[in-house]
Every structure is written in structure tokens, then in C-alpha cells.
Amino acid sequence: MKLFIRKKANLIKLSAAALLICVSASHLTAETYFTSKAIGTTSADFLNLPIGARAAAMGGAYTAISEDASGIFWNPAGLVQISKLSAIFMRTAYVADINYQYMAYAHRMSYDSVLAASALVTDIGAITQTDISGNRLGTFTPQDQVITLSYSKAILEFSDKEKDLSMGISIKHIKSKIVSETNSFAGDFGVMTYNFTALPYRLGLMISNFGQGLKFDTESNALPMTLKLGGALNPFKNFLLAVDVVMPKHDKTNFVLGTELNTQPNELTKLSIRGGLNSQLLRDGLSGFSFGLGATLHFFSLDYAFTPMGELGTAHRMSITFDFPFRSPVFERRDRTIFTKMDKIGYLGQ
């Protein structure tokens, strides 16, 4: 009886938190945010740069999928599904000679919690600096850095043999330099549920980049806070379909779609082909389509994503992911991660 009362109390707390988020979003909407009128009202757009070639190839429909170290960016609640440790390294050749690098590491602290950290660095290159009259003063090199610390935990009170529920939170330190430099802090919060039904599916909620804006001179510019609702479905083995509804503070609501088709020559080898569609980029005339390939061999995964950007050019992303022990798909595991205690090498009983 006490356990039932405790579950009800926790459920009320979660419902109240969700209601608070919705009320806050409604209030901001009344102030012209979350509409096309809000374009240009936020700063630090580098916080929206896609992380991980697999996710980028799927159009960014990753809120309900993230299950490796890249979950720090996409949904920290998914970090709890890593096997024991996960790391990702990525380099992106973006448009107009812009590039950015990302690395992340996630480590299981207990059978129901994971701690992770990541670093993002952008490089725009040298730009000529002039005064108001057009006289050359030299050059400057804009650069952005984001350091993130994340914690993910399984919510055992709401988990059973038919579903898993997890939550995650991230704290970011943001440093942006144009000519002068500014700093800020932001946070992310996510929830994920894994449903082990006859037709396995996942659901995710993510609110990102809520916090203090960046202030370069006298005026502070808001961060690009975004609310995402995602779903992913495994209609049959080796095929994944995902969709995200994205509500950005600086634009109107849009959606992204992603697919992944796999083939497994053997137990520790997997080859993948992926595709995605981003309706916001499509609406802005930047193609909106993305494609990619991936290969997993034992502990390592090598992924590539190609994203046409219309007149801006193309973006190429390469990422390497290391997962130990071998990361098998969530719905194909013998035992779910958050209910499986581990020994020094892997999982007991496997």
C-alpha cells in the first residue's frame, strides 16, 4: 500500500512538472515566441548543430532513439541504456568553410544511473575586421565552446516487465567569442519510455537550452530553447522509423522524420543505410533531406551523413562511436540494462 501511495505521489510530481512546462510554453507563445515572427530573436544557434552522423543522417529524429553518448545532446534520458561505457568523436565539414568538433563520454555509475560529459567546439575561421569607415583593423576568429555534464537515471517506480522509464538532465557552460567574449549557462531535461509490446516502440520528451541568454554588449539575447516530442517504432527487426515534433522558441513548429535499415552479416557486425527529412529546412529552401551510411564492428561504429543545404552547399559529418560491451538494440537484449546488475566485464547471466 505504501509503495502504491509513493508511486501516485511521484506521478503527481511528474504531471505537475509537465504542466509547468506547458504553461510556460503557452506564456512564451503569447509573446510571439514559437512562431515565424520569432525568427532572429534568439542567439547561440550553434547549440542546435546536430551531433552524431547517425542522428544527422536520420534528419535529427532522435529524441526517442538516443542510446549512446550522443544522448547528451539529443535526450539525456537515453543515456541510461548504454551497456557500460560509451564514447563518440565527430568532425563536421559544415557550409562556408565552417567546421565543428564534438566528443562525449558516458559511464555507468550503477545499474540504474549514468554520468556523462561532452565538449563542442566550432571554428568559423578568420574574418577581416574593419571600422565604421571600412578601414581594415586586422582579423578576428569567432569561436564557440559548450561543455556539458549530464546525469541519467531509470525511474524504477514506473518501470516493469513491459516498459522502462528514465529521466535525464544536463547542465551546459556556454562560451561564445566574436570579437569580445561572453559566457552563460543553460540546461536540458528529458524523459524516455521504452515499451516492450508486440510492436516495440519508444517515446521521448526533451526541453533544451533553457537558461540565461548571451550578452555581448548591453543587451542579452535569448537562447534557442526548444521543446521536442519524439516517437520511434520497430515495425520489424532491423528496421527503425522515427518522428519528432519540434517546437523551437525562435520559429514555428515543424517535424523531422528518420528511417534506418540494417543488415547483420553476423552477431557482432552491422551495416546500416539511413535517410531523413527536416520540414523546417525544406520550408526554408535548404533541401531538408539527409542520407547516411553506418558500419558497426564489435565495439566500434563508423557513421557518415550527407546533408544538402541548397545554395549554401553541403554538410559532411563523420563520427566514431565506441560502446563497451557490444551495444545491441534495446528491444533485442536478453535483459534490459536498467534491471541488470553488472560484473567487472559485462552483465551477469549473459
C-alpha positions as CSV (number, residue, x, y, z in Angstrom):
1,M,0.0,0.0,0.0
2,K,2.8,2.4,0.9
3,L,4.5,1.6,-2.5
4,F,1.3,2.4,-4.3
5,I,1.0,5.7,-2.5
6,R,4.6,6.6,-3.2
7,K,4.1,5.8,-6.9
8,K,1.0,8.0,-7.0
9,A,2.8,10.9,-5.3
10,N,5.7,10.6,-7.8
11,L,3.2,10.5,-10.7
12,I,1.6,13.7,-9.4
13,K,5.0,15.4,-9.2
14,L,5.8,14.4,-12.8
15,S,2.4,15.6,-14.0
16,A,2.9,18.9,-12.3
17,A,6.3,19.3,-13.9
18,A,4.9,18.6,-17.3
19,L,2.0,21.0,-16.7
20,L,4.5,23.7,-15.7
21,I,6.4,23.3,-18.9
22,C,3.2,23.5,-20.9
23,V,2.1,26.6,-19.1
24,S,5.5,28.3,-19.6
25,A,5.4,27.4,-23.3
26,S,1.9,28.9,-23.6
27,H,3.0,32.1,-21.9
28,L,6.0,32.5,-24.2
29,T,3.8,31.8,-27.2
30,A,1.7,34.8,-26.2
31,E,4.8,36.9,-26.5
32,T,5.2,35.9,-30.2
33,Y,7.8,33.2,-29.5
34,F,7.3,29.8,-31.1
35,T,6.1,31.4,-34.3
36,S,7.6,32.5,-37.6
37,K,7.6,36.1,-36.1
38,A,10.3,35.0,-33.6
39,I,12.9,34.4,-36.3
40,G,16.1,36.2,-35.3
41,T,15.0,36.8,-31.7
42,T,17.4,34.2,-30.2
43,S,21.2,33.8,-30.3
44,A,23.7,30.9,-30.0
45,D,22.3,28.9,-32.9
46,F,25.4,26.7,-32.7
47,L,23.5,25.0,-29.8
48,N,21.3,23.4,-32.5
49,L,24.1,21.9,-34.6
50,P,23.3,18.2,-35.0
51,I,25.6,15.8,-33.1
52,G,26.5,12.3,-34.4
53,A,26.4,11.2,-38.0
54,R,23.8,8.6,-37.3
55,A,21.3,11.1,-35.9
56,A,22.1,13.7,-38.6
57,A,21.5,11.1,-41.4
58,M,18.1,10.5,-39.9
59,G,17.2,14.1,-40.1
60,G,17.6,14.7,-36.4
61,A,14.6,12.5,-35.4
62,Y,16.5,11.2,-32.4
63,T,14.6,12.3,-29.3
64,A,13.2,8.8,-28.7
65,I,16.2,6.9,-30.0
66,S,19.4,8.3,-28.3
67,E,21.1,5.3,-26.5
68,D,24.8,6.1,-26.7
69,A,27.0,9.1,-25.6
70,S,25.4,11.4,-28.2
71,G,22.3,11.3,-26.0
72,I,23.9,14.1,-24.0
73,F,22.7,16.3,-26.9
74,W,19.6,14.5,-28.1
75,N,18.0,13.3,-24.9
76,P,20.0,12.7,-21.7
77,A,17.3,10.3,-20.5
78,G,18.5,7.8,-23.1
79,L,22.0,7.6,-21.6
80,V,20.7,5.0,-19.0
81,Q,20.5,2.5,-21.9
82,I,24.3,2.3,-22.5
83,S,25.9,-1.0,-21.8
84,K,28.8,0.0,-19.5
85,L,30.5,2.9,-21.2
86,S,30.1,4.8,-24.5
87,A,32.2,7.5,-26.3
88,I,31.7,9.4,-29.5
89,F,34.0,11.6,-31.6
90,M,32.7,13.6,-34.5
91,R,34.0,16.1,-37.0
92,T,31.8,18.1,-39.4
93,A,32.7,19.9,-42.5
94,Y,29.9,22.4,-42.5
95,V,28.9,25.1,-45.0
96,A,31.2,28.1,-46.0
97,D,34.3,26.5,-44.6
98,I,32.8,26.3,-41.1
99,N,33.6,23.1,-39.1
100,Y,32.9,21.9,-35.7
101,Q,34.1,19.0,-33.5
102,Y,32.4,17.1,-30.7
103,M,33.4,14.5,-28.2
104,A,31.5,12.8,-25.4
105,Y,31.9,10.1,-22.9
106,A,29.2,8.3,-20.8
107,H,29.9,5.9,-17.9
108,R,27.5,3.7,-15.9
109,M,27.7,4.5,-12.2
110,S,25.2,1.9,-11.1
111,Y,22.7,-0.5,-12.7
112,D,20.2,2.4,-12.9
113,S,22.3,5.6,-13.4
114,V,24.8,7.0,-15.9
115,L,27.1,10.1,-15.7
116,A,28.3,11.7,-18.9
117,A,30.2,14.7,-20.2
118,S,30.8,16.3,-23.6
119,A,32.6,19.2,-25.4
120,L,31.6,21.0,-28.6
121,V,33.9,23.5,-30.4
122,T,33.1,25.4,-33.5
123,D,35.6,27.0,-35.9
124,I,34.4,29.7,-38.3
125,G,37.9,30.8,-39.5
126,A,39.5,34.2,-39.7
127,I,37.3,37.2,-40.6
128,T,38.6,40.7,-41.6
129,Q,37.8,43.4,-39.0
130,T,37.1,46.9,-40.2
131,D,36.0,50.1,-38.6
132,I,32.8,52.1,-39.4
133,S,34.6,53.7,-42.3
134,G,35.7,50.4,-43.8
135,N,39.3,50.7,-42.8
136,R,41.0,47.3,-42.1
137,L,41.9,46.8,-38.5
138,G,43.2,43.2,-38.8
139,T,41.3,39.9,-38.4
140,F,39.4,38.1,-35.7
141,T,38.4,34.4,-35.3
142,P,34.9,33.7,-33.8
143,Q,34.7,30.5,-31.8
144,D,32.1,28.8,-29.7
145,Q,32.5,26.2,-26.9
146,V,30.0,24.2,-25.0
147,I,30.9,22.0,-22.1
148,T,28.1,19.7,-20.8
149,L,27.6,17.5,-17.8
150,S,24.7,15.0,-17.8
151,Y,23.1,12.6,-15.4
152,S,20.6,9.9,-16.4
153,K,18.6,7.7,-14.1
154,A,16.0,4.9,-14.5
155,I,12.7,5.6,-12.7
156,L,12.2,2.1,-11.3
157,E,8.9,3.1,-9.6
158,F,7.2,3.4,-13.1
159,S,9.1,0.6,-14.8
160,D,8.1,-3.1,-15.0
161,K,8.5,-6.0,-17.4
162,E,6.5,-4.3,-20.1
163,K,8.1,-0.8,-20.0
164,D,11.1,1.2,-18.9
165,L,11.0,4.8,-17.9
166,S,14.1,7.1,-17.5
167,M,14.9,10.7,-17.0
168,G,17.9,12.8,-17.6
169,I,19.3,16.3,-17.0
170,S,22.2,18.3,-18.5
171,I,24.0,21.5,-17.4
172,K,25.9,23.4,-20.0
173,H,28.6,26.1,-19.8
174,I,28.5,28.2,-23.0
175,K,31.3,30.4,-24.2
176,S,31.0,32.4,-27.3
177,K,33.6,34.7,-28.9
178,I,33.2,37.1,-31.8
179,V,35.5,40.0,-31.1
180,S,34.7,40.1,-27.4
181,E,33.7,37.1,-25.4
182,T,30.7,36.1,-23.3
183,N,29.6,33.2,-21.1
184,S,26.3,31.7,-20.0
185,F,24.8,28.6,-18.5
186,A,21.8,26.5,-19.8
187,G,20.1,23.3,-19.0
188,D,18.3,20.4,-20.7
189,F,15.7,18.0,-19.4
190,G,14.5,14.8,-21.0
191,V,12.2,11.8,-20.4
192,M,12.1,8.5,-22.3
193,T,9.9,5.4,-22.2
194,Y,10.6,2.0,-23.8
195,N,7.6,-0.1,-24.4
196,F,8.2,-3.8,-24.8
197,T,5.0,-4.7,-26.6
198,A,4.4,-7.0,-29.6
199,L,5.2,-3.9,-31.7
200,P,8.1,-2.3,-29.7
201,Y,8.1,1.5,-29.6
202,R,9.8,4.4,-27.7
203,L,8.6,7.8,-26.7
204,G,10.6,10.8,-25.7
205,L,10.3,14.4,-24.5
206,M,13.1,16.9,-24.4
207,I,13.3,20.5,-23.5
208,S,16.7,22.0,-24.3
209,N,18.6,25.3,-23.9
210,F,16.6,26.9,-21.1
211,G,18.7,29.4,-19.3
212,Q,20.3,32.8,-19.3
213,G,20.9,34.4,-22.7
214,L,24.2,35.6,-24.1
215,K,25.2,39.3,-23.5
216,F,27.9,40.7,-25.7
217,D,27.4,44.4,-25.0
218,T,24.4,45.9,-23.2
219,E,21.6,43.7,-24.4
220,S,21.1,40.0,-23.6
221,N,19.8,37.7,-26.4
222,A,17.7,34.7,-25.5
223,L,19.0,31.1,-26.0
224,P,17.2,28.9,-28.7
225,M,15.1,27.0,-26.2
226,T,13.3,24.1,-27.9
227,L,10.7,21.5,-26.9
228,K,10.7,18.2,-28.7
229,L,8.2,15.3,-28.7
230,G,9.5,12.1,-30.3
231,G,8.4,8.6,-31.1
232,A,10.3,5.6,-32.6
233,L,8.9,2.3,-33.8
234,N,10.4,-1.0,-34.7
235,P,7.8,-2.5,-37.1
236,F,10.1,-5.4,-37.7
237,K,13.6,-6.5,-36.9
238,N,16.4,-4.3,-38.4
239,F,14.1,-1.5,-39.4
240,L,13.6,1.7,-37.4
241,L,11.1,4.5,-38.1
242,A,11.2,7.8,-36.0
243,V,9.4,11.1,-36.0
244,D,10.0,14.3,-33.9
245,V,7.7,17.2,-33.4
246,V,9.9,20.2,-32.8
247,M,8.8,23.5,-31.2
248,P,11.7,26.0,-31.3
249,K,11.4,29.3,-29.5
250,H,12.8,31.1,-32.5
251,D,10.4,29.7,-35.2
252,K,7.1,27.9,-35.7
253,T,6.5,24.2,-35.0
254,N,8.0,21.7,-37.5
255,F,8.7,18.0,-37.8
256,V,11.5,15.7,-38.7
257,L,11.4,12.1,-40.0
258,G,14.1,9.4,-39.9
259,T,14.5,5.8,-41.0
260,E,17.2,3.2,-40.6
261,L,17.5,-0.2,-42.3
262,N,20.1,-2.6,-41.0
263,T,21.6,-5.9,-42.1
264,Q,23.7,-8.1,-39.8
265,P,26.2,-10.5,-41.5
266,N,27.0,-11.9,-38.1
267,E,26.3,-11.2,-34.4
268,L,29.0,-8.5,-34.0
269,T,28.7,-6.8,-37.4
270,K,26.0,-4.5,-38.6
271,L,25.7,-2.4,-41.8
272,S,23.2,0.5,-42.0
273,I,21.6,2.8,-44.5
274,R,19.7,5.9,-43.3
275,G,17.5,8.7,-44.5
276,G,15.8,11.7,-43.0
277,L,13.6,14.7,-43.7
278,N,13.6,18.1,-41.9
279,S,10.5,20.1,-42.7
280,Q,11.9,23.4,-41.4
281,L,14.9,23.2,-43.7
282,L,12.6,22.2,-46.5
283,R,10.4,25.2,-45.8
284,D,13.5,27.4,-45.8
285,G,14.6,26.1,-49.3
286,L,17.6,24.2,-47.9
287,S,16.7,20.8,-49.3
288,G,15.7,19.3,-46.0
289,F,16.8,15.8,-47.0
290,S,19.7,13.8,-45.4
291,F,21.3,10.5,-46.1
292,G,23.9,8.3,-44.4
293,L,25.7,5.0,-44.0
294,G,27.0,3.2,-41.0
295,A,29.1,0.2,-40.1
296,T,29.5,-1.5,-36.7
297,L,32.2,-4.0,-36.0
298,H,32.3,-5.3,-32.5
299,F,32.8,-2.3,-30.2
300,F,33.2,0.4,-32.9
301,S,30.7,2.1,-35.1
302,L,31.7,4.4,-38.0
303,D,28.9,6.6,-39.4
304,Y,28.7,9.1,-42.2
305,A,26.0,11.7,-43.0
306,F,25.5,13.8,-46.1
307,T,23.2,16.8,-45.9
308,P,22.5,19.0,-48.9
309,M,21.9,22.7,-47.8
310,G,20.6,24.2,-51.1
311,E,22.5,27.3,-52.2
312,L,24.7,27.2,-49.0
313,G,26.4,24.0,-50.2
314,T,26.6,20.6,-48.4
315,A,27.5,19.3,-44.9
316,H,29.5,16.2,-44.3
317,R,29.6,14.5,-40.9
318,M,31.8,11.6,-39.8
319,S,31.6,10.1,-36.3
320,I,33.2,7.2,-34.5
321,T,31.3,5.6,-31.6
322,F,32.8,3.2,-29.1
323,D,30.5,1.1,-27.0
324,F,31.6,-1.5,-24.4
325,P,30.3,-4.2,-24.1
326,F,28.9,-4.5,-27.7
327,R,25.7,-2.4,-27.9
328,S,22.8,-4.4,-29.2
329,P,19.4,-2.8,-30.0
330,V,17.3,-2.1,-26.9
331,F,14.5,-4.3,-27.9
332,E,16.7,-7.3,-28.8
333,R,18.6,-7.5,-25.5
334,R,18.2,-10.6,-23.3
335,D,17.9,-8.3,-20.3
336,R,17.1,-4.6,-20.1
337,T,20.0,-2.5,-19.0
338,I,18.4,-0.8,-16.0
339,F,17.4,-4.1,-14.4
340,T,20.7,-5.9,-15.0
341,K,23.4,-5.8,-12.4
342,M,27.0,-6.0,-13.8
343,D,30.2,-7.6,-13.0
344,K,33.7,-6.2,-14.0
345,I,33.4,-7.3,-17.6
346,G,29.8,-7.3,-18.7
347,Y,26.4,-8.4,-17.5
348,L,25.8,-11.2,-15.1
349,G,24.0,-14.1,-16.7
350,Q,25.0,-13.2,-20.3
